[in-house]
Amino acid sequence: MMSTKVANTISAFVHDENLETLKKLKLFLEEKMDDTDEVNDMIDEFTSTLSLTKVKGSKNIKVSGDKPKRTRKPTFYNHWLGERLRTFSEEQKQIPQEDRIGKNKRMKIIADEWKEFKKDTDAFDEAKARWEENSSCDEEERKPEKKKQKKSPKKQKKQNKFKKVEVSDSDSDSDDENNSPTAINSDSDEEEE
């Protein structure tokens, strides 16, 4: 896609070239014809109708379905940082208000803790190995869950609108002598009561 500045420059150049061509046409006609006043007036009238049109920039609207959303694989650092931010927040709640560290300074402190944690290679490697084990198990569990979730929207069974009511022997007033269950509309129960 061409930028608007380039398109406007090209449009201005073409407009100027068209005007120059019309001037050359007028000169040519004056040389070849004796009476060119009427023709020159028509050409001038036509030239006045020509205007420079500028291209306006348009915004590109991205449709969410254009590209699939790429999600990053979780990293050990992201896991560690999330846990540490939670614990740091809990620690901050325990201390008095005036001694608390502001949210904008927390990342500086936690970044320094991360550097120190990485220097202790034994503890770092052990924690990372535990995380990799847990995350690989989580990924294996997540994959079947996604498949199950896709299948889960099942058609709900239609509920029967009718109730079965048994007629007991004591209901000898009824016209129905065979005492078999009869289906009645559930809406009619409310009306009868």
C-alpha positions in Angstrom: 0.0 0.0 0.0 1.3 3.4 -0.9 1.6 6.1 1.7 -0.6 9.2 1.4 2.3 11.6 1.0 3.6 9.6 -2.0 0.1 9.4 -3.5 -0.5 13.1 -3.0 2.9 14.0 -4.6 2.1 11.8 -7.6 -1.4 13.3 -7.9 0.1 16.9 -7.8 2.7 16.0 -10.4 0.0 14.5 -12.7 -2.2 17.6 -12.2 0.7 20.0 -13.1 1.5 17.9 -16.2 -2.1 18.1 -17.3 -2.2 21.9 -17.0 1.1 22.2 -18.9 -0.3 20.0 -21.7 -3.4 22.2 -22.0 -1.1 25.3 -22.3 0.8 23.6 -25.0 -2.4 22.7 -26.8 -3.5 26.4 -26.7 -0.2 27.5 -28.2 -0.4 24.8 -30.8 -3.9 25.9 -31.8 -2.9 29.5 -32.0 -0.2 28.7 -34.4 -2.4 26.5 -36.6 -5.7 28.5 -36.5 -6.5 32.1 -37.3 -9.4 32.6 -34.8 -8.7 30.7 -31.5 -10.4 33.0 -29.1 -13.5 30.8 -28.7 -11.4 27.6 -28.5 -9.0 29.1 -25.9 -12.0 30.2 -23.8 -13.3 26.6 -23.9 -9.9 25.3 -22.9 -9.7 27.8 -20.1 -13.1 26.8 -18.9 -12.2 23.2 -19.0 -8.9 23.9 -17.1 -10.8 25.7 -14.4 -12.9 22.5 -13.8 -9.7 20.5 -13.2 -8.8 20.4 -9.5 -6.1 18.8 -7.5 -7.5 15.9 -5.6 -5.6 14.8 -2.5 -5.7 11.3 -1.2 -6.8 11.0 2.4 -5.1 8.5 4.6 -7.2 5.5 5.6 -6.9 3.5 8.7 -6.2 -0.2 8.3 -8.8 -2.0 10.2 -7.7 -5.5 11.3 -10.3 -8.1 11.6 -9.6 -10.4 14.5 -9.9 -13.4 12.2 -7.2 -12.3 9.9 -4.3 -13.8 11.8 -4.4 -16.3 14.5 -3.4 -15.0 17.8 0.1 -16.3 18.7 0.6 -17.0 22.3 4.0 -17.2 23.8 5.1 -20.3 25.6 5.4 -19.6 29.3 9.0 -19.1 30.4 10.6 -19.8 33.8 11.2 -16.1 34.2 7.6 -15.3 33.7 6.6 -17.9 36.2 9.1 -16.8 38.7 8.2 -13.1 38.3 4.5 -13.8 38.7 5.1 -15.8 41.9 7.6 -13.2 43.2 5.2 -10.3 42.5 2.5 -12.1 44.5 4.7 -12.8 47.4 6.2 -9.3 47.3 2.6 -7.9 47.4 1.8 -10.0 50.5 5.1 -8.9 52.2 4.1 -5.2 51.5 0.8 -5.7 53.2 2.6 -6.9 56.4 4.7 -3.8 56.9 3.5 -0.3 57.9 2.1 2.1 55.2 5.0 4.6 55.4 7.7 1.8 54.9 6.0 0.2 51.9 7.7 0.3 48.5 5.6 1.9 45.6 4.5 -0.2 42.7 6.7 1.7 40.3 9.8 0.7 42.3 8.9 -2.9 42.8 10.3 -4.1 39.5 13.7 -2.6 40.2 14.0 -4.5 43.4 12.6 -7.7 41.9 14.9 -7.4 38.9 17.9 -7.2 41.3 16.5 -10.3 43.2 16.3 -12.2 39.8 19.9 -11.4 39.0 21.0 -12.7 42.4 18.8 -15.8 42.0 20.5 -16.5 38.6 23.9 -16.2 40.2 23.2 -19.1 42.5 23.2 -21.6 39.7 22.4 -24.7 41.8 19.2 -23.2 43.2 18.3 -21.7 39.9 18.8 -24.9 37.9 16.9 -26.9 40.5 13.9 -24.5 40.5 13.9 -24.3 36.7 14.0 -28.1 36.4 11.0 -28.4 38.8 9.1 -25.8 36.8 9.9 -27.5 33.5 8.6 -30.8 34.9 5.4 -29.1 36.1 4.9 -27.1 33.0 5.4 -30.1 30.7 2.8 -32.0 32.7 0.4 -29.0 32.6 0.8 -28.8 28.8 0.0 -32.4 28.4 -3.1 -32.0 30.5 -4.2 -28.8 28.8 -4.2 -30.4 25.3 -6.9 -32.9 26.0 -8.9 -30.3 27.9 -9.0 -28.1 24.8 -10.3 -31.0 22.8 -12.9 -31.8 25.4 -14.0 -28.1 25.5 -14.5 -28.1 21.8 -16.8 -31.1 22.0 -18.7 -29.9 25.1 -21.3 -27.7 23.4 -23.7 -30.5 23.0 -27.3 -30.0 22.0 -29.3 -29.8 25.2 -32.1 -32.4 25.4 -35.5 -30.9 24.9 -37.5 -31.0 28.1 -40.8 -32.6 27.8 -43.6 -30.0 28.1 -45.9 -32.6 29.5 -46.1 -34.2 32.9 -47.3 -37.7 33.5 -50.0 -37.9 36.1 -51.3 -41.1 37.5 -55.0 -41.4 38.3 -55.6 -43.2 41.5 -58.5 -45.5 42.3 -60.0 -43.0 44.6 -60.6 -40.7 41.7 -63.8 -42.5 40.7 -65.3 -39.1 39.7 -63.1 -39.0 36.7 -64.4 -39.9 33.2 -61.3 -41.9 32.5 -62.1 -45.4 33.7 -58.8 -47.2 32.7 -56.6 -45.4 35.3 -53.7 -45.0 32.8 -51.3 -42.1 33.0 -52.4 -39.1 31.1 -50.2 -36.3 29.7 -51.2 -32.8 30.7 -49.7 -29.5 29.7 -47.5 -28.1 32.5 -49.0 -24.6 31.9 -52.5 -26.0 32.6 -51.5 -26.9 36.2 -51.1 -23.3 37.1 -54.4 -22.3 35.5 -56.4 -25.0 37.3 -55.0 -24.1 40.7 
